[in-house]
Amino acid sequence: MILRPRSGHGFLLRLVICLLICLAAPAARPVAAPAQPEELLIGIEPEHNIFDQMERYRYLAGYLSQQLGVQVKLTIMSRYGEVIKRFRSLKLDGAFLTSYTATMGIDELKLEPVVNPVNLNGESSSQGYIFVRKDSGIRNVNDMRGKSIVFVDPATMEGYLFPLAYLQQHGVTDMNGFFNRFYFSGSHVSAIFAVLDGRADIGAAKNTVFNRLVGNDPSIGQELAIIAQSPKAPEITLCIRQEIDPDLRARLAAVLLQMDKTAEGRKVLQQFNAIRFVKSSRADFGGIEAMEEQARAAIAEHVK
């Protein structure tokens, strides 16, 4: 029996079929990197007069826009407690937050703390003061019974969380029964002047605001007495959504942390009333969470 070589037609047919299958199959596409946004929307809390706030932050926003190649826009929140709502409704990319609202944002929205500005006094932290008029006769918590107290805002550590925790420590569990009146002023400055002018017997506010007012008018320090102060906590923290491109987040942090190394950066820092920025972390807010836990019973009673 003679074996003959197979016809090449079958081989050619299979080759053609394989080529057709390969051509018909969708080509593998490279995984695209996250697109860099055209702009970043950054929120600001109402720490001071809103016009002063915008003036302070607009130079920083302009500098960041130039360095990042992304338009950085600003929006001022009308009150401290808006941070959660505004991140959800306005799709904020980040915000400069005070310690209590930063803690809420980190816990509820998984925001990432990035940097803290270092103030002209060389500190990046603040603390709460509880104060009275020196001629009020109030020297301790027992003297506060039946008096009036002014807070700043329910979402402030210095102007609400700290005084509640302090009062809880000293046996005040019924806020409504202990004081004859309490209210919220909306700002640290307003709380200080409410006590100064006699519209409230006791007040709570941030030390940096208190000290600045005393520096401008020493008579305020002569008329008011500080009877308690909280542990220190980050005063202002830039917090960013985790959904922001990691590379952009890293570049944003790098630009802020290196600002004090260049003449242009130092000029912007001077306009921002800061010396430099320092790195922030979630561990910085452990004290706020402990204070919130301590004040939880007082808050529950307070909001009845």
N, C-alpha and C positions, 0 to 999 in steps of 0.2 A: 504494500500500500504506500502510495506516494503522498506525503503531506505537502499540501500547497500553502504558500503564504496567504494569510487572510487579506481580504480586500481592505484597503485603507478607508473605505467609505464609512464603516461603522465608527472608526476612531474620529474621523472628521466630524461626523454627526454629533458625537458626544462632546467634542470640543466646542462646536457651535452652540450647543445647548448650555454648556457651562458659561460661555461668554455672555449669552443672552440673560441668564439668571443673574450674573454679576452686574450687568448693565441695568437690569430692572430693579435690583436691590437699592434702597436709599443709601446714599453716601453718608458715612459717619461724619457728624459735624463736631467741630471742636467746642468744648464747653466755654461759653462766653463768661468773661469776668463781669461782676456786678457793675452796672452802668453808674458812673459818677453823676450825682444829681446836679442840676443846673443852679440850684440855690439851697441854702440851709436857713430854716426859720428858727430863730432862737428867742425864747421868752425871757422876760425880765420881771421880777417881782417889784411891787410898789414900795421900795425901801425909803425913797425920798420923794420930793416933788417930781411928778412924771416928766416935766420938761427938763429938769436937771438930770434925771435918769437917762433920758434919751441923749442929751448932750454928752454925758459921760461915756455911754456905750457906743455911740455912733462912730467915734474914732477907732475904737477897737474893731467894730464890724468892718469898717473900711480897710483896715490893715489885714484882717483875716481874709477878706475877699481877694485882696491883691496877692497875698502869699499862697492861697490855696487854689486860685483860679476858679472859685465858686462864689456866687453872689451870696453874701451873708446878710439876711434881713432880720429886723428886730420887731418884736411886738411886746407891749407892756400889759401884764395881767392886772385887772382892776383890784384884786385882793389876793392875799396869800394863799387861801385854800383852793384857788382855781386850777392849781397845777395839774391835777389828774384829769379834770374835765377838758382843759385846754389842750393837753397832749392828745386826747381822743378826738375832740371836735375839730381842732385846727391842724391836727397832724404835725405838731411841733417836732422838730428834729432834736431839739435840746433846749435847755434853759439854765439860767444862773439862779440857783435856788438857795434859800436859807436852810439852816440845818434840819428843821422839822419837816419842811416840805420835800427836801432832798431825801430824807429817810422814807417818807411816804412814797415818793417816786421810785426809789430803789426797791422797796418791798412790793408795791402793787403793779408797777409798770416795768420792773427789771431794768431801770435806767442804769447807765454806767457812769459813776463819778469819774471825772477826768482831771480837773485841776482846781486849785483854790488861789485867788489873788492874795498876795501879801500886802497888807495896808502900809501906809506911810509910817506907822508906829512900829513896823517890823513884825507884826503878828498877822496870822491868817485865821485866827479864831475870835470868838466873842463869847460873852456870858450874860446871863440875865441878872438884873438888879431888882430887888424889891425896896421901895423907898417911900418915905413919908415927909411931911413938913417937920422941921425940927421943933416947931412950937405946937405940934399936935398932941404931944404927950404919949404917943405910941412908940414903944420900945421893943415889943415882942408880940408874939401871936395872941397871947391872952388880951393884950390891949386892943386888938383889932375887932373883938366881938362887938357886933352892933354897928360897926362902921361901914363905910362904902369903899369899894375897890374898883379900880379901872384896869382892864386888861387891854392888850393890843388887838389880837386876832386869834381865833381858835387854832389856826395853823402855824403859830409861832412858838418856838421853844422858849425864848427869853420872856415873851409877853403873855404866855398862857400856860404852857406845859410845866415850866419850872415852878411858877408860884403855886400851881395846884399840887405838884409833888411835894413842895416844901410844906404847904399847909397840911397835907395828908400825913407827912412825917410828924407833925406837931399835933396830931389828934383831931384835926378838923375834917370830919367826914360828911357833914351836912352843909354844903356851901350856901344853900338857900336860907337855911335857918341861922347860920352863923353871922352872915353879913346882912345889913339892912338894904343894901343895893349893890349891884355890880353891873358893869356894862363894858362894851368894847369900843375903843377909841378909833381903831382902824389904822393907826400908825404909832410908832414909838414916840415921836415928837409930841403928838397930841396927848398921849398918856402922861408924859412928863409935865406938860403944861397944865393938864387937868388937876394934878396934885398941887402944882405950884400956885395955881389960881384958886384953890380951895373947892373945886368942883368934885373932887374925890379925896378921901382921906389917905388911901394907900394906892400905890401904882406899881406896875411892873413894866420893864422895858429893857432894851439892849444896852449894854455898857458903852459900846462904841458911839452910839447916838447920844447917850447921857453925857459922856466925857467930851464930845465935840461941842455940845451946847454949853457946858461949863467952861470950856476953853474960850468960847466966843463971849460968854457973859459969866464971869466968876461969881456974880451975886446968886446965880442959881445953885451953885455948890454951897453957898453960905446959908441958903434957906431950906435945902433938902438934905435928908440924912438917909444913907443906904443901910438897911438893917439886915439884908441877906443877899447872897450872890451865888449863882449856880456854878457848876464845873464848866470849863471851857469846851467849846464845840466849834467845828468849822463854821465860819460866818457866812461865806458865799461859796457855792460849789457849782461848777459847770457840769451838768449831767446830760448825757447823750443817749438817744435810743439805741438799743443793741442792733436794730435793723440797719443802721447806717453802715455803709461799706467799711469793713475793718481797716483798709488801707487809708481811707479818708479820715477815720477816727484817729489813727496813729499819726497822720500828718498834722491834723488839728492840734493834738497834744504837743507834738514836737515844736510847732510854730509858737505856741503859747509859752512853753517851757524855755525857749531860746530867745524870747523877746528882749530880755535884759542884756543880751550879748551884742546887740547892734545899736547904732546911734538912732536909727529910725524907730526901732522897737522901744527903746528907752523914752523917746519922745511921746509915743502913743501911751506908754505906761504912765508917764507923768500926767497926761490928759485924763487918764483913767483913775488917777489917785492911788496908784499901786507901785510897789517897788519891783515886783516880779510875780510869776506864777509858780506854784509848787504842785507836785503830783498829789492827787487825792486817791483814796481807796475806800472800799466798803467798811473796812475795819474802823474808820474814823467816826462812824455813826453808832457804834455800840452803846455809848453812853446815852444817846437820845432814846434808843429802844428801851433801855433799863428805866429811864425817867418816865417814859410813856407807860410802862407796865406799873410803875409805882403810882402814877396819877390816874390809872384806869378807873378806880372806884369813885374818885372825886369827879372825873369827867362824866361818868354815868349819872351821878347825882345832880351834877351841874346842869345837864341838858334836859332834866325832867320838866 
